Amino acid sequence: MNSRTRKAVLSITDAAAQRLKLLLGKQSDRDVAMAVKIGVRRRGCNGLSYTMDYAKEKGKLDEVVEEKGVKVIVDNKALMVLLGTTMDYVEDDLRAEFVFVNPNEKGRCGCGESFSV
């Protein structure tokens, strides 16, 4: 029997879960999303940036994370980049945004919009 535990693709903080519940609750009846979908795309001065959008269904190879009463779908093409990431929501005097704490990041641009692995 294999005793290795599987590393979580994504963990969600209480603040992120609370904000996701609020956003998903605002969906109109005819356009109800079941979750948000997280991914990455090539962009910015450091190569990659995070993407986030509403999702009505899960792709065939996507990973579903259900935690703290919310469902987040991780795009299958981003699984290896996002492995072990924590999704948080930060709100202060200057910003209100989702923040990804990714142990795989090797660098980040000065403005914080893109990263490299």
N, CA, C and O of each residue as an XYZ file, in Angstrom:
468
protein
N       0.840     -1.187      0.000
C       0.000      0.000      0.000
C       0.880      1.243      0.000
O       1.866      1.301      0.734
N       0.540      2.223     -0.803
C       1.306      3.447     -0.930
C       0.955      4.394      0.206
O      -0.211      4.749      0.381
N       1.967      4.810      0.990
C       1.703      5.675      2.144
C       1.859      7.158      1.827
O       1.664      8.000      2.704
N       2.215      7.491      0.568
C       2.361      8.905      0.211
C       0.994      9.562      0.136
O       0.056      9.014     -0.443
N       0.893     10.742      0.729
C      -0.352     11.483      0.641
C      -0.297     12.399     -0.574
O       0.765     12.900     -0.942
N      -1.425     12.606     -1.175
C      -1.518     13.437     -2.363
C      -1.552     14.902     -1.955
O      -2.357     15.297     -1.112
N      -0.688     15.700     -2.547
C      -0.618     17.129     -2.248
C      -1.849     17.823     -2.837
O      -2.234     17.560     -3.977
N      -2.452     18.697     -2.061
C      -3.638     19.416     -2.528
C      -3.266     20.351     -3.671
O      -2.244     21.036     -3.617
N      -4.087     20.374     -4.684
C      -3.853     21.269     -5.814
C      -3.984     22.709     -5.356
O      -3.162     23.557     -5.702
N      -5.026     22.982     -4.572
C      -5.346     24.348     -4.174
C      -6.012     24.320     -2.816
O      -6.863     23.469     -2.558
N      -5.637     25.240     -1.949
C      -6.367     25.417     -0.693
C      -6.963     26.821     -0.701
O      -6.435     27.733     -1.337
N      -8.057     26.974      0.009
C      -8.827     28.217     -0.021
C      -8.924     28.763      1.401
O      -9.338     28.050      2.316
N      -8.545     30.020      1.586
C      -8.642     30.629      2.915
C     -10.103     30.972      3.217
O     -10.951     30.977      2.324
N     -10.375     31.254      4.477
C     -11.726     31.652      4.880
C     -12.175     32.915      4.149
O     -13.324     33.013      3.718
N     -11.264     33.883      4.010
C     -11.601     35.148      3.342
C     -11.951     34.909      1.866
O     -12.898     35.501      1.349
N     -11.194     34.051      1.200
C     -11.466     33.746     -0.209
C     -12.797     33.013     -0.343
O     -13.577     33.310     -1.248
N     -13.063     32.061      0.544
C     -14.316     31.309      0.490
C     -15.516     32.235      0.692
O     -16.525     32.116     -0.003
N     -15.400     33.146      1.637
C     -16.483     34.094      1.904
C     -16.758     34.978      0.682
O     -17.915     35.213      0.334
N     -15.710     35.461      0.041
C     -15.869     36.317     -1.142
C     -16.439     35.523     -2.325
O     -17.290     36.029     -3.056
N     -15.978     34.294     -2.514
C     -16.504     33.455     -3.597
C     -17.995     33.169     -3.405
O     -18.764     33.194     -4.366
N     -18.396     32.897     -2.166
C     -19.823     32.674     -1.882
C     -20.642     33.900     -2.268
O     -21.714     33.776     -2.859
N     -20.137     35.077     -1.935
C     -20.822     36.322     -2.266
C     -20.930     36.493     -3.783
O     -22.006     36.804     -4.295
N     -19.835     36.294     -4.495
C     -19.836     36.461     -5.951
C     -20.729     35.443     -6.651
O     -21.480     35.794     -7.561
N     -20.649     34.193     -6.233
C     -21.480     33.157     -6.860
C     -22.959     33.358     -6.527
O     -23.831     32.997     -7.317
N     -23.234     33.933     -5.363
C     -24.612     34.210     -4.971
C     -25.248     35.331     -5.773
O     -26.474     35.430     -5.814
N     -24.449     36.182     -6.414
C     -24.957     37.298     -7.211
C     -25.309     36.898     -8.638
O     -25.808     37.730     -9.396
N     -25.065     35.654     -9.024
C     -25.365     35.204    -10.381
C     -26.874     35.238    -10.613
O     -27.649     34.858     -9.735
N     -27.290     35.692    -11.795
C     -28.715     35.706    -12.128
C     -29.194     34.275    -12.353
O     -28.396     33.393    -12.670
N     -30.494     34.043    -12.189
C     -31.063     32.697    -12.306
C     -30.758     32.031    -13.639
O     -30.503     30.827    -13.678
N     -30.777     32.782    -14.723
C     -30.579     32.174    -16.041
C     -29.110     31.953    -16.371
O     -28.785     31.266    -17.339
N     -28.232     32.526    -15.579
C     -26.816     32.465    -15.888
C     -26.004     31.956    -14.688
O     -24.925     32.468    -14.392
N     -26.543     30.943    -14.010
C     -25.940     30.482    -12.771
C     -24.653     29.698    -13.028
O     -24.635     28.731    -13.791
N     -23.595     30.133    -12.380
C     -22.315     29.426    -12.435
C     -22.260     28.461    -11.264
O     -22.730     28.777    -10.171
N     -21.688     27.290    -11.487
C     -21.566     26.316    -10.408
C     -20.308     26.547     -9.577
O     -20.202     26.074     -8.446
N     -19.356     27.283    -10.154
C     -18.063     27.467     -9.496
C     -17.296     28.580    -10.190
O     -17.780     29.186    -11.146
N     -16.094     28.839     -9.696
C     -15.146     29.662    -10.437
C     -14.058     28.736    -10.949
O     -13.751     27.715    -10.333
N     -13.481     29.102    -12.081
C     -12.421     28.291    -12.676
C     -11.131     29.095    -12.654
O     -11.088     30.242    -13.100
N     -10.083     28.477    -12.126
C      -8.776     29.093    -11.996
C      -7.842     28.465    -13.031
O      -7.877     27.257    -13.268
N      -7.014     29.301    -13.638
C      -6.031     28.801    -14.585
C      -4.874     29.773    -14.690
O      -4.771     30.719    -13.909
N      -4.007     29.539    -15.653
C      -2.918     30.458    -15.952
C      -2.847     30.633    -17.465
O      -3.258     29.758    -18.227
N      -2.323     31.771    -17.879
C      -2.100     31.994    -19.306
C      -0.782     32.738    -19.481
O      -0.281     33.381    -18.559
N      -0.238     32.633    -20.680
C       1.013     33.330    -20.991
C       0.705     34.809    -21.165
O      -0.068     35.208    -22.036
N       1.334     35.615    -20.305
C       1.080     37.052    -20.353
C       2.026     37.772    -19.416
O       2.480     37.204    -18.423
N       2.316     38.989    -19.720
C       3.098     39.836    -18.827
C       4.591     39.678    -19.005
O       5.063     38.845    -19.778
N       5.317     40.493    -18.276
C       6.772     40.529    -18.426
C       7.463     39.316    -17.813
O       8.624     39.050    -18.127
N       6.780     38.579    -16.952
C       7.403     37.406    -16.338
C       6.874     36.091    -16.894
O       7.315     35.024    -16.465
N       5.939     36.143    -17.838
C       5.547     34.932    -18.549
C       4.167     34.375    -18.293
O       3.511     33.941    -19.239
N       3.689     34.364    -17.046
C       2.396     33.770    -16.732
C       1.570     34.703    -15.854
O       2.118     35.490    -15.082
N       0.264     34.611    -15.978
C      -0.621     35.326    -15.059
C      -1.798     34.413    -14.724
O      -2.131     33.505    -15.485
N      -2.413     34.666    -13.590
C      -3.553     33.861    -13.145
C      -4.812     34.307    -13.874
O      -4.983     35.488    -14.179
N      -5.691     33.351    -14.148
C      -7.000     33.664    -14.722
C      -8.072     33.141    -13.778
O      -7.870     32.163    -13.059
N      -9.202     33.806    -13.797
C     -10.325     33.383    -12.962
C     -11.608     33.795    -13.657
O     -11.767     34.946    -14.062
N     -12.527     32.841    -13.793
C     -13.789     33.121    -14.475
C     -14.875     32.236    -13.884
O     -14.582     31.237    -13.227
N     -16.123     32.603    -14.116
C     -17.230     31.759    -13.699
C     -17.276     30.523    -14.584
O     -16.924     30.582    -15.762
N     -17.712     29.394    -14.010
C     -17.805     28.152    -14.770
C     -19.154     27.490    -14.528
O     -19.620     27.391    -13.393
N     -19.765     27.042    -15.605
C     -21.033     26.313    -15.506
C     -20.813     24.809    -15.443
O     -21.671     24.068    -14.963
N     -19.652     24.361    -15.932
C     -19.359     22.931    -15.901
C     -17.851     22.706    -15.824
O     -17.052     23.603    -16.092
N     -17.492     21.497    -15.453
C     -16.097     21.092    -15.315
C     -15.644     20.460    -16.621
O     -16.381     19.692    -17.239
N     -14.429     20.789    -17.035
C     -13.834     20.138    -18.198
C     -13.452     18.710    -17.861
O     -13.337     18.347    -16.691
N     -13.259     17.912    -18.877
C     -13.012     16.479    -18.702
C     -11.848     16.176    -17.750
O     -11.966     15.287    -16.907
N     -10.755     16.880    -17.867
C      -9.572     16.593    -17.041
C      -9.311     17.636    -15.957
O      -8.280     17.584    -15.286
N     -10.230     18.578    -15.781
C     -10.074     19.601    -14.745
C     -10.184     18.979    -13.356
O     -10.820     17.940    -13.179
N      -9.569     19.612    -12.393
C      -9.611     19.173    -11.000
C     -10.620     20.051    -10.254
O     -10.632     21.269    -10.436
N     -11.458     19.447     -9.423
C     -12.434     20.194     -8.633
C     -11.992     20.207     -7.179
O     -11.709     19.162     -6.593
N     -11.938     21.408     -6.604
C     -11.602     21.571     -5.192
C     -12.854     22.083     -4.499
O     -13.344     23.168     -4.813
N     -13.373     21.301     -3.556
C     -14.524     21.722     -2.763
C     -14.041     21.894     -1.335
O     -13.631     20.938     -0.677
N     -14.098     23.135     -0.872
C     -13.570     23.460      0.441
C     -14.334     24.645      1.019
O     -14.600     25.617      0.312
N     -14.684     24.570      2.285
C     -15.325     25.676      2.998
C     -16.610     26.150      2.326
O     -16.929     27.338      2.352
N     -17.339     25.225      1.729
C     -18.631     25.549      1.132
C     -18.586     26.151     -0.255
O     -19.612     26.618     -0.752
N     -17.419     26.157     -0.902
C     -17.307     26.673     -2.269
C     -16.633     25.637     -3.166
O     -15.915     24.750     -2.705
N     -16.890     25.784     -4.448
C     -16.304     24.891     -5.432
C     -15.441     25.710     -6.379
O     -15.893     26.702     -6.952
N     -14.187     25.281     -6.536
C     -13.252     25.914     -7.454
C     -12.757     24.840     -8.419
O     -12.332     23.762     -8.005
N     -12.819     25.153     -9.702
C     -12.328     24.242    -10.728
C     -10.947     24.728    -11.152
O     -10.758     25.910    -11.440
N      -9.991     23.816    -11.188
C      -8.640     24.153    -11.626
C      -8.457     23.597    -13.036
O      -8.589     22.395    -13.266
N      -8.156     24.486    -13.964
C      -7.941     24.103    -15.359
C      -6.853     23.039    -15.447
O      -5.802     23.169    -14.819
N      -7.099     21.993    -16.220
C      -6.144     20.889    -16.286
C      -4.767     21.316    -16.799
O      -3.758     20.715    -16.430
N      -4.716     22.345    -17.642
C      -3.434     22.807    -18.173
C      -2.618     23.566    -17.120
O      -1.429     23.815    -17.318
N      -3.251     23.929    -16.010
C      -2.572     24.706    -14.970
C      -2.262     23.881    -13.720
O      -1.704     24.410    -12.759
N      -2.611     22.611    -13.721
C      -2.466     21.796    -12.513
C      -1.047     21.788    -11.952
O      -0.855     21.993    -10.754
N      -0.068     21.557    -12.792
C       1.312     21.466    -12.293
C       1.841     22.821    -11.815
O       2.650     22.882    -10.889
N       1.391     23.890    -12.436
C       1.820     25.234    -12.020
C       1.176     25.624    -10.692
O       1.804     26.290     -9.869
N      -0.081     25.212    -10.481
C      -0.824     25.632     -9.292
C      -0.723     24.670     -8.112
O      -1.229     24.981     -7.033
N      -0.100     23.541     -8.279
C      -0.016     22.532     -7.227
C       0.513     23.130     -5.920
O       1.618     23.671     -5.881
N      -0.280     23.030     -4.858
C       0.113     23.539     -3.545
C      -0.212     25.001     -3.290
O       0.153     25.541     -2.246
N      -0.896     25.652     -4.232
C      -1.211     27.084     -4.112
C      -2.324     27.331     -3.099
O      -3.240     26.521     -2.957
N      -2.234     28.455     -2.400
C      -3.298     28.912     -1.504
C      -3.969     30.122     -2.137
O      -3.301     31.077     -2.534
N      -5.285     30.076     -2.226
C      -6.071     31.187     -2.764
C      -6.606     32.003     -1.588
O      -7.273     31.470     -0.702
N      -6.306     33.298     -1.592
C      -6.733     34.181     -0.508
C      -7.458     35.377     -1.107
O      -7.375     35.623     -2.310
N      -8.165     36.116     -0.267
C      -8.801     37.359     -0.691
C      -8.339     38.445      0.262
O      -8.466     38.309      1.479
N      -7.800     39.529     -0.295
C      -7.242     40.625      0.500
C      -8.015     41.896      0.189
O      -8.263     42.225     -0.971
N      -8.388     42.596      1.237
C      -9.089     43.873      1.079
C      -8.502     44.865      2.069
O      -8.502     44.632      3.278
N      -7.999     45.984      1.536
C      -7.477     47.039      2.391
C      -7.807     48.397      1.759
O      -8.649     48.466      0.865
N      -7.163     49.463      2.205
C      -7.467     50.799      1.710
C      -7.157     50.978      0.223
O      -7.764     51.820     -0.439
N      -6.224     50.198     -0.301
C      -5.781     50.381     -1.683
C      -6.271     49.326     -2.663
O      -6.274     49.566     -3.871
N      -6.680     48.179     -2.175
C      -7.039     47.110     -3.107
C      -8.035     46.132     -2.493
O      -8.176     46.036     -1.274
N      -8.704     45.429     -3.355
C      -9.579     44.322     -2.983
C      -9.421     43.298     -4.100
O      -9.908     43.504     -5.212
N      -8.732     42.184     -3.799
C      -8.426     41.233     -4.863
C      -8.123     39.841     -4.317
O      -7.773     39.664     -3.150
N      -8.270     38.863     -5.207
C      -7.832     37.516     -4.888
C      -6.321     37.470     -5.057
O      -5.770     38.040     -5.998
N      -5.665     36.789     -4.136
C      -4.219     36.666     -4.145
C      -3.882     35.173     -4.127
O      -4.495     34.396     -3.395
N      -2.901     34.788     -4.941
C      -2.483     33.397     -5.002
C      -1.079     33.277     -4.424
O      -0.136     33.885     -4.931
N      -0.947     32.486     -3.355
C       0.343     32.224     -2.737
C       0.793     30.881     -3.293
O       0.325     29.824     -2.870
N       1.717     30.950     -4.256
C       2.103     29.775     -5.021
C       3.553     29.390     -4.707
O       4.478     30.141     -5.013
N       3.746     28.206     -4.089
C       5.108     27.784     -3.756
C       5.965     27.471     -4.982
O       7.180     27.317     -4.860
N       5.354     27.377     -6.148
C       6.085     27.069     -7.381
C       6.640     28.305     -8.066
O       7.450     28.185     -8.985
N       6.224     29.483     -7.641
C       6.710     30.717     -8.261
C       8.201     30.889     -8.010
O       8.682     30.722     -6.889
N       8.920     31.225     -9.067
C      10.356     31.482     -8.963
C      10.662     32.971     -9.080
O      11.732     33.425     -8.674
N       9.717     33.733     -9.638
C       9.896     35.165     -9.787
C       8.574     35.840    -10.065
O       7.616     35.205    -10.505
N       8.530     37.135     -9.804
C       7.307     37.922    -10.011
C       7.727     39.282    -10.537
O       8.763     39.817    -10.142
N       6.914     39.843    -11.435
C       7.256     41.162    -11.984
C       7.019     42.239    -10.920
O       6.378     41.981     -9.901
N       7.527     43.418    -11.159
C       7.424     44.507    -10.203
C       6.003     44.928     -9.886
O       5.709     45.304     -8.751
N       5.116     44.872    -10.869
C       3.731     45.285    -10.626
C       2.883     44.164    -10.020
O       1.768     44.410     -9.560
N       3.406     42.935    -10.017
C       2.691     41.824     -9.405
C       1.675     41.149    -10.310
O       0.955     40.260     -9.857
N       1.596     41.539    -11.564
C       0.604     40.980    -12.479
C       1.019     39.657    -13.113
O       0.158     38.888    -13.540
N       2.311     39.379    -13.183
C       2.741     38.126    -13.800
C       3.832     37.472    -12.965
O       4.440     38.102    -12.100
N       4.065     36.184    -13.245
C       5.039     35.411    -12.483
C       5.690     34.375    -13.375
O       5.254     34.140    -14.502
N       6.745     33.756    -12.852
C       7.411     32.680    -13.586
C       7.572     31.487    -12.654
O       7.598     31.637    -11.433
N       7.679     30.303    -13.245
C       7.884     29.074    -12.466
C       9.145     28.377    -12.944
O       9.503     27.322    -12.421
